[in-house]
Amino acid sequence: MGRVTERRRIIRVRDGVVSARPDTLVAEEPLEIRLNGRPLAVTMRTPGDDFALAAGFLVSEGVVGDGSEVRSIVYCAGATEDGANSYNVVDVGLAPGVVVPDITLERNVYTTSSCGLCGRASLDAVRTTTRHPVSDTPPLRIEPALLSSLPDRLRAAQRVFDRTGGLHAAALFSEEGELLDVREDVGRHNAVDKLVGRALTDLRLPLSRAILLVSGRASFELAQKAVMAGIPVLASVSAPSSLAVDLAAEAGLTLVGFLRGPSMNVYAGEHRIALEAAADRG
C-alpha cells in the first residue's frame, strides 16, 4: 500500500533567504473500486482505510445499506502488467441475493480528490433515496457551545495534517460531544466515505445519534453522504453550497456552516440546535 506522506525536495524562500530542503507532502494516488469484479469508480485518495472508503462509497451510491450485504473487500492481486499488487484496486464482493446495480457507460465514475461529483451526468443522478431516513427520535438537542468546541477537537486529532498541512478531515461525534471516529484524506468526500464505511462494516448504520464535522466547505455531496448514512447533523467550518442547503431542508438534515469559535450559521434543521438557551445567555 502507498504511504500516507511522501518527501520531495523544494526551494524555500523566507525573508529573502533561499534554501533547499526536503518537504513532507500528502500522498495522492488513484483507487479503482470494483463491484463483484466489474469496474465501478476511480477516485483520487490518500492511501489508507481503502476498504472503508470503498464501503462508504457504496453506501453513498445506494448500493448497500447494511454491513451484512458485503461479503468481502479485497485488494486485487496482479493489478499491474507485471502481476504485482499495486494496492490501488479494491474489489467489493456483495453477499448472495444483493442486487447489483446496472453499471453503464452513461455514468462517468471518475472522481477527483477535490470534487466527488465532477463528471456526473446530472444532479438527479445523485439524489439517491436513502435506506436510512434522518429520523432521530427523540430529536437531538445540541448546545451551541458543544458545537463550538468540536473544530478544535477535530484539529487536535489530525495527525497527518500536522506534517503536511494538505489534508481534509471528517469526524463523528456523539450527541454528548465524544469523538467517535476521525479520518483524513486529500479529498473531503473520501474522508466522509471512510467514516461511513467503517460504520457500515462495524454494523453501526444508521448513525442516527451522531454529528458529522468536516474541515472544509459543506457541498451537496457531503450533505448527501450524511443523509445516506442517517446522520442528523452536518457541521462545517466553512460555507455550504445552495444545493447542500436545499437537500438538508428536503431531507430533514441539520446543516451548520462557518462554525468558528462561538459563531456559526444554521442553514437548516434549527430545531436540533438549542438556540433558545444561547439567546438567554446572550
Contacts in CASP RR format, 6 or more apart in sequence:
PFRMAT RR
TARGET T0000
AUTHOR 0000-0000-0000
METHOD contacts of the structure
MODEL  1
MGRVTERRRIIRVRDGVVSARPDTLVAEEPLEIRLNGRPLAVTMRTPGDD
FALAAGFLVSEGVVGDGSEVRSIVYCAGATEDGANSYNVVDVGLAPGVVV
PDITLERNVYTTSSCGLCGRASLDAVRTTTRHPVSDTPPLRIEPALLSSL
PDRLRAAQRVFDRTGGLHAAALFSEEGELLDVREDVGRHNAVDKLVGRAL
TDLRLPLSRAILLVSGRASFELAQKAVMAGIPVLASVSAPSSLAVDLAAE
AGLTLVGFLRGPSMNVYAGEHRIALEAAADRG
1 47 0 8 1.000
1 48 0 8 1.000
1 50 0 8 1.000
1 87 0 8 1.000
2 27 0 8 1.000
2 29 0 8 1.000
2 47 0 8 1.000
2 48 0 8 1.000
2 87 0 8 1.000
3 27 0 8 1.000
3 47 0 8 1.000
4 26 0 8 1.000
4 27 0 8 1.000
4 46 0 8 1.000
4 47 0 8 1.000
4 48 0 8 1.000
4 160 0 8 1.000
5 24 0 8 1.000
5 25 0 8 1.000
5 26 0 8 1.000
5 27 0 8 1.000
5 160 0 8 1.000
5 163 0 8 1.000
5 164 0 8 1.000
6 24 0 8 1.000
6 25 0 8 1.000
6 27 0 8 1.000
7 22 0 8 1.000
7 23 0 8 1.000
7 24 0 8 1.000
7 25 0 8 1.000
8 22 0 8 1.000
8 23 0 8 1.000
8 25 0 8 1.000
9 20 0 8 1.000
9 21 0 8 1.000
9 22 0 8 1.000
9 23 0 8 1.000
10 20 0 8 1.000
10 21 0 8 1.000
10 22 0 8 1.000
10 23 0 8 1.000
11 18 0 8 1.000
11 19 0 8 1.000
11 20 0 8 1.000
12 18 0 8 1.000
12 19 0 8 1.000
12 20 0 8 1.000
12 21 0 8 1.000
12 23 0 8 1.000
24 163 0 8 1.000
24 164 0 8 1.000
25 164 0 8 1.000
25 166 0 8 1.000
26 46 0 8 1.000
26 160 0 8 1.000
26 164 0 8 1.000
26 165 0 8 1.000
26 166 0 8 1.000
26 167 0 8 1.000
26 186 0 8 1.000
27 46 0 8 1.000
27 47 0 8 1.000
27 186 0 8 1.000
28 44 0 8 1.000
28 45 0 8 1.000
28 46 0 8 1.000
28 113 0 8 1.000
28 186 0 8 1.000
29 44 0 8 1.000
29 45 0 8 1.000
29 46 0 8 1.000
29 47 0 8 1.000
29 88 0 8 1.000
30 42 0 8 1.000
30 43 0 8 1.000
30 44 0 8 1.000
30 45 0 8 1.000
30 88 0 8 1.000
31 42 0 8 1.000
31 43 0 8 1.000
31 44 0 8 1.000
31 45 0 8 1.000
31 47 0 8 1.000
31 50 0 8 1.000
31 53 0 8 1.000
31 54 0 8 1.000
31 88 0 8 1.000
31 89 0 8 1.000
31 90 0 8 1.000
32 39 0 8 1.000
32 41 0 8 1.000
32 42 0 8 1.000
32 88 0 8 1.000
32 89 0 8 1.000
32 90 0 8 1.000
33 39 0 8 1.000
33 40 0 8 1.000
33 41 0 8 1.000
33 42 0 8 1.000
33 43 0 8 1.000
33 54 0 8 1.000
33 57 0 8 1.000
33 58 0 8 1.000
33 90 0 8 1.000
33 92 0 8 1.000
34 40 0 8 1.000
34 76 0 8 1.000
34 89 0 8 1.000
34 90 0 8 1.000
34 91 0 8 1.000
34 92 0 8 1.000
35 58 0 8 1.000
35 63 0 8 1.000
35 91 0 8 1.000
35 92 0 8 1.000
35 93 0 8 1.000
35 94 0 8 1.000
35 100 0 8 1.000
35 101 0 8 1.000
35 103 0 8 1.000
36 91 0 8 1.000
36 92 0 8 1.000
36 93 0 8 1.000
36 94 0 8 1.000
36 100 0 8 1.000
37 91 0 8 1.000
37 93 0 8 1.000
38 103 0 8 1.000
39 103 0 8 1.000
39 109 0 8 1.000
40 103 0 8 1.000
40 109 0 8 1.000
41 57 0 8 1.000
41 109 0 8 1.000
41 110 0 8 1.000
41 111 0 8 1.000
42 109 0 8 1.000
42 110 0 8 1.000
42 111 0 8 1.000
43 53 0 8 1.000
43 57 0 8 1.000
43 110 0 8 1.000
43 111 0 8 1.000
43 112 0 8 1.000
43 113 0 8 1.000
43 116 0 8 1.000
43 190 0 8 1.000
44 111 0 8 1.000
44 112 0 8 1.000
44 113 0 8 1.000
44 186 0 8 1.000
44 187 0 8 1.000
45 53 0 8 1.000
45 113 0 8 1.000
45 185 0 8 1.000
45 186 0 8 1.000
45 187 0 8 1.000
45 190 0 8 1.000
46 160 0 8 1.000
46 167 0 8 1.000
46 184 0 8 1.000
46 185 0 8 1.000
46 186 0 8 1.000
46 187 0 8 1.000
46 190 0 8 1.000
47 87 0 8 1.000
47 88 0 8 1.000
49 183 0 8 1.000
49 185 0 8 1.000
49 194 0 8 1.000
49 198 0 8 1.000
50 75 0 8 1.000
50 87 0 8 1.000
50 90 0 8 1.000
51 73 0 8 1.000
51 90 0 8 1.000
51 201 0 8 1.000
52 183 0 8 1.000
52 193 0 8 1.000
52 194 0 8 1.000
52 195 0 8 1.000
52 197 0 8 1.000
52 198 0 8 1.000
52 201 0 8 1.000
53 90 0 8 1.000
53 185 0 8 1.000
53 190 0 8 1.000
53 193 0 8 1.000
53 194 0 8 1.000
53 197 0 8 1.000
54 73 0 8 1.000
54 90 0 8 1.000
54 92 0 8 1.000
54 197 0 8 1.000
55 64 0 8 1.000
55 67 0 8 1.000
55 70 0 8 1.000
55 73 0 8 1.000
55 92 0 8 1.000
55 193 0 8 1.000
55 196 0 8 1.000
55 197 0 8 1.000
55 198 0 8 1.000
55 200 0 8 1.000
55 201 0 8 1.000
56 193 0 8 1.000
56 194 0 8 1.000
56 196 0 8 1.000
56 197 0 8 1.000
56 200 0 8 1.000
57 193 0 8 1.000
58 64 0 8 1.000
58 70 0 8 1.000
58 92 0 8 1.000
59 65 0 8 1.000
59 193 0 8 1.000
59 196 0 8 1.000
59 197 0 8 1.000
59 200 0 8 1.000
59 205 0 8 1.000
59 225 0 8 1.000
59 228 0 8 1.000
59 229 0 8 1.000
60 128 0 8 1.000
60 193 0 8 1.000
60 196 0 8 1.000
60 221 0 8 1.000
60 224 0 8 1.000
60 225 0 8 1.000
60 228 0 8 1.000
61 101 0 8 1.000
61 128 0 8 1.000
62 128 0 8 1.000
62 129 0 8 1.000
62 130 0 8 1.000
62 131 0 8 1.000
62 228 0 8 1.000
63 94 0 8 1.000
63 101 0 8 1.000
64 70 0 8 1.000
64 94 0 8 1.000
64 98 0 8 1.000
64 200 0 8 1.000
65 131 0 8 1.000
65 132 0 8 1.000
65 200 0 8 1.000
65 205 0 8 1.000
66 131 0 8 1.000
66 200 0 8 1.000
66 203 0 8 1.000
66 205 0 8 1.000
67 200 0 8 1.000
67 201 0 8 1.000
67 203 0 8 1.000
67 205 0 8 1.000
68 95 0 8 1.000
68 203 0 8 1.000
69 94 0 8 1.000
69 95 0 8 1.000
69 98 0 8 1.000
70 92 0 8 1.000
70 93 0 8 1.000
70 94 0 8 1.000
70 95 0 8 1.000
70 200 0 8 1.000
70 201 0 8 1.000
71 93 0 8 1.000
71 94 0 8 1.000
71 95 0 8 1.000
71 96 0 8 1.000
72 91 0 8 1.000
72 92 0 8 1.000
72 93 0 8 1.000
73 90 0 8 1.000
73 91 0 8 1.000
73 92 0 8 1.000
73 93 0 8 1.000
74 90 0 8 1.000
74 91 0 8 1.000
75 85 0 8 1.000
75 87 0 8 1.000
75 89 0 8 1.000
75 90 0 8 1.000
75 91 0 8 1.000
76 85 0 8 1.000
76 89 0 8 1.000
76 90 0 8 1.000
76 91 0 8 1.000
77 83 0 8 1.000
77 85 0 8 1.000
78 84 0 8 1.000
78 85 0 8 1.000
78 86 0 8 1.000
79 85 0 8 1.000
79 86 0 8 1.000
79 88 0 8 1.000
79 89 0 8 1.000
80 86 0 8 1.000
94 100 0 8 1.000
106 121 0 8 1.000
107 120 0 8 1.000
107 121 0 8 1.000
107 125 0 8 1.000
108 119 0 8 1.000
108 120 0 8 1.000
108 121 0 8 1.000
110 118 0 8 1.000
110 119 0 8 1.000
111 117 0 8 1.000
111 118 0 8 1.000
111 119 0 8 1.000
111 189 0 8 1.000
112 118 0 8 1.000
113 185 0 8 1.000
113 186 0 8 1.000
113 187 0 8 1.000
113 190 0 8 1.000
114 187 0 8 1.000
115 189 0 8 1.000
115 219 0 8 1.000
115 221 0 8 1.000
116 189 0 8 1.000
116 221 0 8 1.000
117 126 0 8 1.000
117 219 0 8 1.000
117 220 0 8 1.000
117 221 0 8 1.000
120 126 0 8 1.000
123 220 0 8 1.000
123 243 0 8 1.000
126 220 0 8 1.000
126 221 0 8 1.000
126 224 0 8 1.000
127 224 0 8 1.000
127 247 0 8 1.000
128 224 0 8 1.000
128 228 0 8 1.000
130 227 0 8 1.000
130 228 0 8 1.000
130 230 0 8 1.000
130 251 0 8 1.000
131 228 0 8 1.000
132 205 0 8 1.000
132 206 0 8 1.000
132 208 0 8 1.000
132 228 0 8 1.000
132 229 0 8 1.000
132 230 0 8 1.000
133 230 0 8 1.000
133 251 0 8 1.000
134 208 0 8 1.000
134 227 0 8 1.000
134 230 0 8 1.000
134 231 0 8 1.000
134 232 0 8 1.000
134 251 0 8 1.000
134 252 0 8 1.000
134 253 0 8 1.000
135 208 0 8 1.000
135 230 0 8 1.000
136 208 0 8 1.000
136 209 0 8 1.000
136 232 0 8 1.000
136 272 0 8 1.000
139 232 0 8 1.000
139 271 0 8 1.000
139 272 0 8 1.000
140 175 0 8 1.000
140 209 0 8 1.000
140 211 0 8 1.000
140 232 0 8 1.000
140 233 0 8 1.000
140 254 0 8 1.000
140 272 0 8 1.000
141 272 0 8 1.000
141 273 0 8 1.000
141 274 0 8 1.000
142 175 0 8 1.000
142 211 0 8 1.000
142 233 0 8 1.000
142 254 0 8 1.000
142 272 0 8 1.000
142 273 0 8 1.000
142 274 0 8 1.000
143 274 0 8 1.000
143 277 0 8 1.000
143 278 0 8 1.000
144 262 0 8 1.000
144 264 0 8 1.000
144 273 0 8 1.000
144 274 0 8 1.000
144 275 0 8 1.000
144 277 0 8 1.000
144 278 0 8 1.000
145 262 0 8 1.000
145 278 0 8 1.000
146 176 0 8 1.000
146 177 0 8 1.000
147 211 0 8 1.000
147 235 0 8 1.000
147 256 0 8 1.000
147 259 0 8 1.000
147 264 0 8 1.000
147 273 0 8 1.000
148 259 0 8 1.000
148 261 0 8 1.000
148 262 0 8 1.000
148 263 0 8 1.000
148 264 0 8 1.000
149 177 0 8 1.000
150 171 0 8 1.000
150 173 0 8 1.000
150 177 0 8 1.000
150 211 0 8 1.000
150 213 0 8 1.000
150 235 0 8 1.000
150 259 0 8 1.000
151 213 0 8 1.000
151 237 0 8 1.000
151 259 0 8 1.000
151 260 0 8 1.000
151 261 0 8 1.000
153 171 0 8 1.000
153 173 0 8 1.000
153 179 0 8 1.000
154 169 0 8 1.000
154 171 0 8 1.000
154 179 0 8 1.000
154 182 0 8 1.000
154 213 0 8 1.000
154 215 0 8 1.000
155 161 0 8 1.000
155 169 0 8 1.000
155 215 0 8 1.000
157 169 0 8 1.000
157 171 0 8 1.000
157 179 0 8 1.000
157 182 0 8 1.000
158 167 0 8 1.000
158 169 0 8 1.000
158 182 0 8 1.000
158 184 0 8 1.000
158 215 0 8 1.000
159 184 0 8 1.000
160 167 0 8 1.000
160 184 0 8 1.000
161 167 0 8 1.000
161 169 0 8 1.000
161 184 0 8 1.000
166 186 0 8 1.000
167 184 0 8 1.000
167 185 0 8 1.000
167 186 0 8 1.000
168 184 0 8 1.000
168 185 0 8 1.000
168 186 0 8 1.000
168 187 0 8 1.000
168 188 0 8 1.000
168 191 0 8 1.000
168 214 0 8 1.000
168 215 0 8 1.000
168 216 0 8 1.000
169 182 0 8 1.000
169 183 0 8 1.000
169 184 0 8 1.000
169 191 0 8 1.000
169 214 0 8 1.000
169 215 0 8 1.000
170 182 0 8 1.000
170 183 0 8 1.000
170 188 0 8 1.000
170 191 0 8 1.000
170 192 0 8 1.000
170 194 0 8 1.000
170 195 0 8 1.000
170 212 0 8 1.000
170 213 0 8 1.000
170 214 0 8 1.000
170 215 0 8 1.000
171 179 0 8 1.000
171 180 0 8 1.000
171 181 0 8 1.000
171 182 0 8 1.000
171 183 0 8 1.000
171 195 0 8 1.000
171 212 0 8 1.000
171 213 0 8 1.000
172 179 0 8 1.000
172 180 0 8 1.000
172 181 0 8 1.000
172 182 0 8 1.000
172 195 0 8 1.000
172 199 0 8 1.000
172 207 0 8 1.000
172 210 0 8 1.000
172 211 0 8 1.000
172 212 0 8 1.000
172 213 0 8 1.000
172 231 0 8 1.000
173 179 0 8 1.000
173 180 0 8 1.000
173 210 0 8 1.000
173 211 0 8 1.000
173 213 0 8 1.000
174 180 0 8 1.000
174 209 0 8 1.000
174 210 0 8 1.000
174 211 0 8 1.000
175 209 0 8 1.000
175 210 0 8 1.000
175 211 0 8 1.000
177 211 0 8 1.000
180 210 0 8 1.000
181 195 0 8 1.000
181 198 0 8 1.000
181 199 0 8 1.000
182 195 0 8 1.000
183 191 0 8 1.000
183 192 0 8 1.000
183 194 0 8 1.000
183 195 0 8 1.000
183 198 0 8 1.000
184 191 0 8 1.000
185 191 0 8 1.000
185 194 0 8 1.000
188 214 0 8 1.000
188 215 0 8 1.000
188 216 0 8 1.000
188 217 0 8 1.000
188 219 0 8 1.000
188 222 0 8 1.000
189 219 0 8 1.000
189 221 0 8 1.000
189 222 0 8 1.000
189 225 0 8 1.000
191 214 0 8 1.000
191 215 0 8 1.000
192 212 0 8 1.000
192 214 0 8 1.000
192 222 0 8 1.000
192 225 0 8 1.000
192 226 0 8 1.000
193 225 0 8 1.000
195 212 0 8 1.000
196 205 0 8 1.000
196 207 0 8 1.000
196 225 0 8 1.000
196 228 0 8 1.000
196 229 0 8 1.000
199 205 0 8 1.000
199 207 0 8 1.000
199 229 0 8 1.000
205 229 0 8 1.000
205 230 0 8 1.000
206 229 0 8 1.000
206 230 0 8 1.000
206 231 0 8 1.000
207 229 0 8 1.000
207 230 0 8 1.000
207 231 0 8 1.000
208 230 0 8 1.000
208 231 0 8 1.000
208 232 0 8 1.000
209 232 0 8 1.000
210 231 0 8 1.000
210 232 0 8 1.000
210 233 0 8 1.000
211 231 0 8 1.000
211 232 0 8 1.000
211 233 0 8 1.000
211 235 0 8 1.000
212 226 0 8 1.000
212 231 0 8 1.000
212 233 0 8 1.000
212 234 0 8 1.000
212 235 0 8 1.000
213 235 0 8 1.000
213 236 0 8 1.000
213 237 0 8 1.000
213 259 0 8 1.000
214 222 0 8 1.000
214 234 0 8 1.000
214 235 0 8 1.000
214 236 0 8 1.000
214 237 0 8 1.000
215 237 0 8 1.000
216 236 0 8 1.000
216 237 0 8 1.000
216 238 0 8 1.000
217 236 0 8 1.000
217 238 0 8 1.000
217 239 0 8 1.000
217 240 0 8 1.000
217 241 0 8 1.000
218 234 0 8 1.000
218 236 0 8 1.000
218 238 0 8 1.000
218 239 0 8 1.000
218 240 0 8 1.000
218 241 0 8 1.000
218 244 0 8 1.000
218 255 0 8 1.000
218 257 0 8 1.000
219 240 0 8 1.000
219 241 0 8 1.000
219 243 0 8 1.000
219 244 0 8 1.000
220 241 0 8 1.000
220 243 0 8 1.000
220 244 0 8 1.000
220 247 0 8 1.000
222 234 0 8 1.000
222 236 0 8 1.000
222 244 0 8 1.000
223 234 0 8 1.000
223 240 0 8 1.000
223 243 0 8 1.000
223 244 0 8 1.000
223 247 0 8 1.000
223 248 0 8 1.000
223 251 0 8 1.000
223 253 0 8 1.000
223 255 0 8 1.000
224 247 0 8 1.000
226 234 0 8 1.000
226 253 0 8 1.000
227 247 0 8 1.000
227 251 0 8 1.000
227 253 0 8 1.000
231 253 0 8 1.000
232 252 0 8 1.000
232 253 0 8 1.000
232 254 0 8 1.000
232 272 0 8 1.000
233 253 0 8 1.000
233 254 0 8 1.000
233 256 0 8 1.000
233 272 0 8 1.000
234 248 0 8 1.000
234 253 0 8 1.000
234 254 0 8 1.000
234 255 0 8 1.000
234 256 0 8 1.000
235 255 0 8 1.000
235 256 0 8 1.000
235 257 0 8 1.000
235 259 0 8 1.000
235 264 0 8 1.000
236 256 0 8 1.000
236 257 0 8 1.000
236 258 0 8 1.000
236 259 0 8 1.000
237 257 0 8 1.000
237 258 0 8 1.000
237 259 0 8 1.000
237 260 0 8 1.000
238 257 0 8 1.000
238 258 0 8 1.000
239 257 0 8 1.000
239 258 0 8 1.000
240 248 0 8 1.000
240 255 0 8 1.000
240 257 0 8 1.000
240 267 0 8 1.000
244 255 0 8 1.000
244 267 0 8 1.000
245 255 0 8 1.000
245 267 0 8 1.000
245 268 0 8 1.000
247 253 0 8 1.000
248 254 0 8 1.000
248 255 0 8 1.000
248 267 0 8 1.000
248 268 0 8 1.000
248 269 0 8 1.000
249 268 0 8 1.000
249 269 0 8 1.000
252 268 0 8 1.000
252 269 0 8 1.000
253 268 0 8 1.000
253 269 0 8 1.000
254 266 0 8 1.000
254 268 0 8 1.000
254 269 0 8 1.000
254 270 0 8 1.000
254 271 0 8 1.000
254 272 0 8 1.000
254 273 0 8 1.000
255 266 0 8 1.000
255 267 0 8 1.000
255 268 0 8 1.000
255 269 0 8 1.000
256 264 0 8 1.000
256 265 0 8 1.000
256 266 0 8 1.000
256 267 0 8 1.000
256 273 0 8 1.000
257 264 0 8 1.000
257 265 0 8 1.000
257 266 0 8 1.000
257 267 0 8 1.000
258 264 0 8 1.000
258 265 0 8 1.000
266 273 0 8 1.000
266 275 0 8 1.000
END
